[in-house]
């Protein structure tokens, strides 16, 4: 069951993040909502399965999901990553607050870290790279969750 306040928050977030020039088709809106409600990055297959399990009976082709994800990635509203533990790309909305994960090597579960502790990345660059334009970063920590130890 979805909370009305949460749904309104997603709608406001979508209005703020939606790139100019990208049409708001039903498919794109449905995929955006799935990503916005996700507590962790999802693979294209997971998004496809969630879309096709919705009660409205709308069937989506996998190619449609993939094209929408490519459009979102090109527009800069999602992050695509591939963990060492998984060959499938994972997708997550790019929001004001980014996330990093600890990943279990056995069950592949992703656990969000509480904070980004990388700090000011400009300070970590070599002296001859002061003009380097940092546009993002990723951090993944690997190990075994308590369930898999």
Phi, psi and omega in degrees: 000137184258140180278134182300319180297317180297317180299319178295323178297318179296319179297316178296319178299317180296318179299321181288325187264345186292126183285145177297142177088354178258119181293146177265080178280163179302317181298314181294319179296317179297317180293319178301315181297321178297315179294322181292330180271354183283140178269355180208165176298148181239150173279164177300324179295318178297319178296315178303312180297318179295318179299314185279353175263359179292150186289344185286355175078001179290123177262131180247141173281148179300323180298326178295315179299313182297317179296319178297318179296320177296319178297315179297319180295315179298326180280350177082018180259000172219162178250133177249130179219157176230119180279152178300330184277355186213133180280338182283140175290146178246144183237140181211140178298142176270106182249179180301321181256111180277166182233152172237162188225151164259133186237127178284129181288341181267302185268352178069010178294142178255131179242116183294136175284152183291332185206164172266118183257016180282338176068212182280103183293333178303325181290341182272348181284150176298156184303326182279006182244025184298339178267006179292127182266103180281125180249352179170175177201164178224148176218128176229136179247131183250145179179206180234127179290164181303326180294327185263352182292000000 
